[in-house]
Amino acid sequence: MVSMTGYGKAEFNTQGRKLRVEIKSLNSKSFDLNFRTPARYRGLDLPARKQLTAMLHRGKCEVNVFEEWVAGQDAAQINKAVVAHYMDELKAISPLSDEVLLPTVMRMPNVFASADESISDEEQEVFLSTLTKAAEALVTYRQQEGISLRQDLTNQLAQIKAQLKSIAAQADERI
């Protein structure tokens, strides 16, 4: 017995960068995958989906990929035009202050632009292997959750059987 609910996470640290992949899964009859990655990894969407489909089979899964830069490296630059556009659009909806809107805007797509958006073959391997490790962690979590569910169901079934004996003994008195 394997649960469909679970969580898996994997990280890879290299010169100046940390790649983190998190996968959350909920119960679902089919396989439904929501994939969120930095723009530079979007070209790997299809192989990543194939890999996850083969490993996870079922469940509503949400994959989040985070890339963090360590100080001193070529970090992503803030795309000021995109930030300004988002701020203007949000202010047109609701006239809030910049201090209130800025944290929200900084989490929106395309706010950060890297100088080099291409990925090397080595980076592709790192991404896919980190994704695999996160999926393996999710599978392990699901298996452990399945063992726990089996134990719980077995205990509840034993309680039901015990209650049935008690009910059967009282049946003559009730009728």
N, C-alpha and C positions, 0 to 999 in steps of 0.2 A: 504494500500500500504506500502510495506516494501522494503527498499533499500538493495542491496546485499553488498554495500560498507560500511565498518565500522571499528571500533577499540574498543577493550575492554581490560581493564587492571585490575588486582587485586593483592594485596600483603598480605602476612602473615608474621608477625614478631614474633619470639619466642626466647627463650634463646640462644643468640649468632648467630642466623641465620635469614636471610630475604629471603623469597621465593617470586618471582615476576613472574606472568604469563601475557603475552601480546598476544592478538589475533588480527590479521589484516585480513580483508576480502575484496575481490574484486568480481565483477559480474561474475557469471558462471552458466550455466544451471544445472550442476550437483554439487555434493559435492566433492571437491578436498582438501585434508588436508595434509599440510606439517608440520611435528612435529619435533621441535628441543628441546631436553631436556638434562640436565646433565646425564651422564652415569648411575648414581644410580637410576634414575627414568624410565629408559627404560623398565623395567619390567611392568610398569603401562601403557604402550603404548596402548594396546588393550582396557582395560576398559575406558581409556581417550578418545580414538577414538569413542567408542560406545556412550559415554556420549555426546560428541560434535556433533555427527551425529544426535542424537535425539533432540538436542537443536537448531542446526543451519540449518539443512535440505539442504541448497544450498549455493553455493559460493566457491570461491577459497580462502581457509583460510590458514594462516601461524601462527603457534603457537610457541612462543619462551618462554622457561622457564629458569629463571635465579635464581641461589642460591648464596647468598652473605654471607660471614662469618664476624662476628664482632670480633674485636681484643680481644685477651685473650681466645678465644675458639680454639678447635682443627680444625685449618683451613686446607684446602687441600694443599698438598705438590706439588711442581713443579717436574714433571717427567723429570729429566735432560737428560736421554737417548733419550726420545721422542723429546725433544727440539733440541738436538744435531743432531738427524736424520733429522728433518725438515729443520734445518739450512743447513746441507750438501746437501740435495736434492734441496733446493731453490738456493743455490750457484752454483750447477751444471747447473741449468737453466740459471741463470743470476748472474754474479759475483758482487753482491752488498755487502755493508759493514754490519757488525753485527747490527749496530745501525739502519739501514734501515729495515733489515729483522726481528729483534726481536719483534717489535710490532705486525707484521702480524703473526708470529709463535705463539705468546702467545694467539691468538684467535683460534688456530687450535684445533681439537679434541684430547683428551687424554693428553693434556699438564699438566693438574692438576690431581693429584691422591689423593683421600681421603683415610684416614687410614681405614675407615669402609664404604664400599659401600652398605651394606644392609640397608633396610628401615623397620622401625617398622610399626605396624598396625596404630598407631597414625599418623605417618608421611604420610602414604598412604592416610588416611582420610584428612589430611591437604592439601596434594597435590590435591586430587580430588575436595575438597570443594573450594579451591582457583581457580582451573580451572573452576568450575561451576560459581563462581562469575565473572570471566573474561568473560565467555560466556554470562552471563546475562547482563553485561555491554555492550557487543557487540550487543546483541539483542536490548537493549534500544537505542543504537546509531542508529542501522538500522531503528528502528521505528521512531525516531525523523527525520532521514534523509528522510524516506518515507513521513512523513507529509510535510516536506519542498518541496520535489519533487511534491507532489500532489498540493500544493499551487502554485508552479511555473507553472505546467502544466495547472492548472485552469486559471491562469492569462494569459498565452499565448493563450489559447483557446478563452478567452474573447476578446483578441486583434485581433485574426483571425476573429472572428464573426463580430467585429466592422469594420474591413477592408473589409469584404465581402459585407457589406451594402454599403460602399463607392464605391466599385468596381461595384456593381449592379447598383447604381445610375449613374455611368459614362458609362455604357455599351452601351447605345443608341448613345452617342456621338462618341464612338470608331468605331462603325460598319458602 
